[in-house]
């Protein structure tokens, strides 16, 4: 995770080690507040291994996960990321 702001986080991940014999076509990215159980889809059909999750609420801890898709279907989601507190960084005076 990088570029953590008040309402967005930039994610980057590595492709899965095994693609089941078919190339990866896209990814699904989900997030949730660390205290919640329901995952929210941020995007599907992401064709790169980076994505900006937008529209999240400042002051909450969030977790993120990714699933790869190919012509056989959608794979299992990754393990959730470590939670990250989303807040605007304040610069030095």
Backbone bond lengths (Angstrom), bond angles and torsions (degrees), N, CA, C in turn:
res aa  C-N    CA-C-N  psi(-1)  N-CA   C-N-CA  omega(-1)  CA-C   N-CA-C  phi
1 X - - - 1.443 - - 1.516 108.46 -
2 X 1.296 114.04 142.98 1.457 119.34 178.32 1.514 108.65 -151.36
3 X 1.315 114.85 172.03 1.459 120.73 176.86 1.527 111.06 49.62
4 X 1.329 116.16 54.24 1.467 121.77 179.81 1.516 108.18 -79.98
5 X 1.316 115.42 121.05 1.461 121.27 -179.62 1.520 109.22 -123.46
6 X 1.314 116.85 -176.79 1.465 121.48 -176.44 1.526 112.55 -63.77
7 X 1.328 117.84 -31.22 1.466 119.65 -176.10 1.520 113.53 -131.51
8 X 1.349 117.59 13.48 1.464 118.96 179.43 1.526 111.30 -156.01
9 X 1.339 114.24 156.64 1.466 122.26 176.24 1.523 107.50 -139.89
10 X 1.320 117.31 135.06 1.462 121.74 175.20 1.524 108.84 -91.92
11 X 1.323 116.07 128.44 1.462 122.61 -179.76 1.516 110.23 -110.55
12 X 1.321 115.83 150.65 1.461 122.19 173.18 1.519 106.77 -145.05
13 X 1.338 117.02 139.93 1.456 121.73 -178.71 1.518 109.61 -144.17
14 X 1.327 115.01 167.98 1.464 121.80 177.40 1.522 108.79 -98.82
15 X 1.325 117.55 147.24 1.463 119.64 176.35 1.529 109.83 -62.84
16 X 1.333 117.84 156.17 1.464 119.22 178.51 1.529 110.75 -63.58
17 X 1.325 115.71 152.31 1.465 120.35 -179.72 1.520 111.25 -68.66
18 X 1.335 117.16 -31.58 1.462 121.95 -179.22 1.524 109.24 -122.63
19 X 1.316 116.08 130.81 1.467 120.01 -178.84 1.525 112.68 -107.09
20 X 1.341 117.36 6.74 1.457 120.47 178.43 1.519 113.50 72.13
21 X 1.325 117.39 14.87 1.453 120.84 177.78 1.516 115.20 93.13
22 X 1.308 117.62 0.73 1.473 121.28 177.54 1.519 108.16 -131.16
23 X 1.325 117.71 139.99 1.465 119.79 -178.70 1.529 112.60 -62.53
24 X 1.327 114.80 148.48 1.468 121.05 176.23 1.526 108.34 -69.35
25 X 1.322 115.60 130.02 1.464 121.09 -179.96 1.526 112.26 -99.56
26 X 1.342 116.19 -34.30 1.460 119.97 -177.56 1.530 109.43 -165.55
27 X 1.330 114.51 177.85 1.461 121.86 178.94 1.523 109.64 -132.09
28 X 1.329 115.15 154.12 1.463 122.75 170.75 1.520 106.31 -111.50
29 X 1.331 117.23 132.73 1.459 122.76 -179.46 1.528 108.11 -116.80
30 X 1.338 115.88 129.69 1.465 121.04 178.50 1.529 109.39 -128.48
31 X 1.336 115.27 158.44 1.460 121.67 177.07 1.516 109.30 -144.56
32 X 1.339 115.48 162.28 1.462 120.63 173.43 1.517 108.58 -156.62
33 X 1.317 115.52 154.58 1.462 119.55 171.00 1.523 106.52 -67.07
34 X 1.320 116.94 140.60 1.463 121.47 -174.39 1.521 112.13 -58.27
35 X 1.314 118.56 -26.67 1.467 121.58 -178.73 1.522 113.08 -88.95
36 X 1.322 118.03 -4.04 1.458 122.16 -177.60 1.529 110.81 -101.91
37 X 1.323 116.19 167.45 1.460 121.32 179.09 1.523 112.29 -108.48
38 X 1.329 117.05 -21.51 1.472 121.19 -174.44 1.524 111.00 -89.11
39 X 1.348 113.92 125.34 1.470 120.26 175.83 1.517 109.69 -83.13
40 X 1.328 116.84 143.94 1.456 123.49 179.94 1.518 108.47 -116.43
41 X 1.313 116.81 130.79 1.458 120.92 -179.97 1.522 109.12 -75.26
42 X 1.316 115.45 121.42 1.460 120.77 175.84 1.515 110.10 -86.39
43 X 1.340 115.56 -40.29 1.463 119.91 -178.67 1.516 109.35 -163.04
44 X 1.318 114.38 152.89 1.455 120.75 168.50 1.512 106.32 -130.81
45 X 1.299 116.29 164.70 1.460 121.45 -177.31 1.527 112.86 64.30
46 X 1.346 117.47 30.87 1.455 122.05 173.31 1.526 106.48 -75.80
47 X 1.313 118.08 122.34 1.466 120.86 -174.28 1.529 113.60 -97.56
48 X 1.316 117.59 -3.75 1.457 122.11 178.97 1.530 107.98 -114.24
49 X 1.321 117.63 175.09 1.460 120.99 177.58 1.529 111.03 -100.12
50 X 1.334 115.36 31.09 1.456 121.99 173.73 1.528 107.97 -138.63
51 X 1.328 115.30 152.28 1.464 119.65 178.37 1.522 108.60 -162.90
52 X 1.320 116.65 141.25 1.467 122.16 173.18 1.520 108.84 -98.11
53 X 1.333 115.66 118.24 1.464 121.46 174.86 1.518 106.58 -86.57
54 X 1.321 116.58 119.73 1.465 122.11 -177.63 1.521 110.33 -117.07
55 X 1.324 115.25 165.23 1.452 120.83 174.48 1.512 114.15 81.26
56 X 1.322 117.75 14.93 1.455 119.91 177.01 1.523 109.16 -87.28
57 X 1.319 116.71 168.37 1.458 120.94 -171.01 1.528 110.25 -104.98
58 X 1.309 115.80 129.79 1.458 121.58 -179.96 1.529 110.77 -61.31
59 X 1.343 115.11 142.72 1.458 120.73 175.29 1.519 114.49 94.29
60 X 1.327 118.42 -0.02 1.461 121.97 179.37 1.523 110.09 -111.09
61 X 1.335 115.48 151.16 1.456 121.74 171.92 1.518 108.29 -86.10
62 X 1.334 117.00 133.35 1.462 122.05 -179.38 1.520 111.14 -123.98
63 X 1.333 115.06 152.42 1.459 123.36 172.07 1.523 107.57 -120.72
64 X 1.334 116.07 154.88 1.456 121.76 -176.53 1.525 109.25 -134.13
65 X 1.338 116.42 152.34 1.459 121.25 174.82 1.525 109.43 -149.91
66 X 1.343 115.46 159.81 1.462 121.85 -174.43 1.528 108.99 -137.27
67 X 1.334 116.29 144.03 1.466 122.22 172.83 1.523 108.40 -128.29
68 X 1.322 115.45 140.57 1.466 121.42 178.57 1.530 109.56 -92.20
69 X 1.340 115.63 147.74 1.463 121.94 179.54 1.532 109.21 -125.03
70 X 1.331 115.90 139.40 1.463 120.82 171.57 1.522 107.91 -140.69
71 X 1.322 118.58 -170.75 1.467 120.09 -174.47 1.524 112.36 -65.17
72 X 1.331 118.13 -17.83 1.467 121.39 177.31 1.525 112.33 -82.40
73 X 1.325 117.57 -16.67 1.462 120.68 179.74 1.513 111.68 133.69
74 X 1.330 115.49 -158.89 1.458 122.73 -178.68 1.516 109.63 -100.54
75 X 1.334 116.13 131.78 1.453 121.06 177.44 1.512 111.16 -79.16
76 X 1.316 115.30 -178.26 1.456 120.57 177.48 1.522 109.81 -70.22
77 X 1.322 115.16 149.88 1.460 119.56 176.47 1.520 109.87 -71.03
78 X 1.317 115.03 150.91 1.458 121.13 175.06 1.524 109.16 -65.25
79 X 1.312 115.09 165.94 1.459 119.02 170.20 1.529 107.41 -62.60
80 X 1.321 118.38 145.21 1.467 118.97 178.60 1.529 110.70 -61.27
81 X 1.315 114.73 147.75 1.463 120.35 175.71 1.525 109.17 -67.34
82 X 1.310 115.74 167.50 1.459 119.27 168.94 1.516 106.44 -65.10
83 X 1.312 116.73 148.91 1.459 118.76 -179.48 1.525 110.12 -71.38
84 X 1.317 114.52 149.01 1.458 121.06 -179.83 1.527 108.12 -132.45
85 X 1.323 115.57 134.97 1.460 121.60 176.74 1.518 108.30 -79.72
86 X 1.315 115.92 123.60 1.466 121.25 -178.05 1.525 108.38 -93.98
87 X 1.337 115.22 116.10 1.462 120.54 177.27 1.516 108.83 -159.30
88 X 1.296 115.22 155.94 1.457 120.94 178.08 1.510 108.74 -72.00
89 X 1.321 116.21 131.37 1.456 120.31 177.80 1.522 108.64 -77.28
90 X 1.301 114.61 137.68 1.466 119.64 179.45 1.521 107.60 -101.49
91 X 1.317 116.28 127.66 1.464 121.12 -179.08 1.519 112.18 -71.72
92 X 1.311 115.78 164.64 1.455 120.95 178.10 1.527 109.68 -73.53
93 X 1.325 116.79 147.97 1.469 119.72 -179.25 1.508 112.37 -67.21
